[in-house]
Amino acid sequence: MQELSGQVAIVTGASRGIGEAAAKTLGALGVKVVLAARRVELCQAIAKDIEASGGQAIAVACDVSDFSAVTDLAVQTRERFGPPGILINNAGVIEPIGGILDSHPDEWAANVSINLLGVYHCIRAVLPGLLEACGVVINISSGAAHTPLEGWSAYCSSKAGVAMLTQATALEYAGRGLRVFGFAPGTVDTDMQVKIKASGINPVSQMAREDHAAPEVPAQVIAYLCSSAASDLAGKELTIRDPILRQRAGLPD
Ligand code: NAP
């Protein structure tokens, strides 16, 4: 993974959870990390931690559902570190949770605007730099992209859209050296799982906290996917449950 040192990465949804862990893991590998989320003060504190450990990081306030904010994120990244070669599309929300009949159209649209449009916005804004660098895009997926779960119509639909966007992006740009991955991190002990548990809807909400992995576990796989060692997996939807991927990324069985 030494090859990652000096590269530039944008991590969206880096203010907590999987995004925070991915930013710290990449920062420890010498990647210059741009942490983006709406709550920039949380990103700033994490960026300081990365710098205190000898890494380089900045925080940028960004709502990924707003294309002008994402454009500004791309500009600030270039100005500070140069064009990004790594884009981790991690920002996401689970809500609204509940039956379709009980859902509000604005809340349903907000989910799609963050989870699906947000991924498109980030790819669209930084694609020129990514192509220059023969870079990497990792779209954080979910088992919910492929299996419907009660009460999660917006989340499942938006993640299914992201899975198709992963394939569409790979189809158009793999020939120019871009490596695009969908990566489902399994169930992870984050604020998102706290919200899921509180809802009491569907089997995921019945899982015990100990059943979820720590965010550092998928972060390790994310870092591995950024390396050229994972090139042969590009264009695919991957899951942390795959024993071969786990072994290749250095995780226990
Ligand atoms: P989390 O702890 O709730 O963190 C979500 C992150 O996304 C936060 O940093 C949040 O920051 C950011 N975010 C939300 N809306 C945003 C917006 N409009 N613009 C920019 N950033 C935004 O969730 P997590 O569990 O780490 O989830 C990370 C990713 O993994 C998501 O894509 C999720 O769907 C996926 N995933 C999680 C699990 C799991 O079990 N946890 C399982 C499968 C997939 P701000 O609120 O500060 O903006």
Residues whose N, C-alpha, C, O or C-beta is under 5 A from the ligand:
A	BS01	NAP	G13 A14 S15 R16 G17 I18 G19 A36 A37 R38 R39 C62 D63 V64 S65 N90 A91 G92 I114 I140 S141 S142 P185 G186 T187 V188 T190 D191 M192 Q193
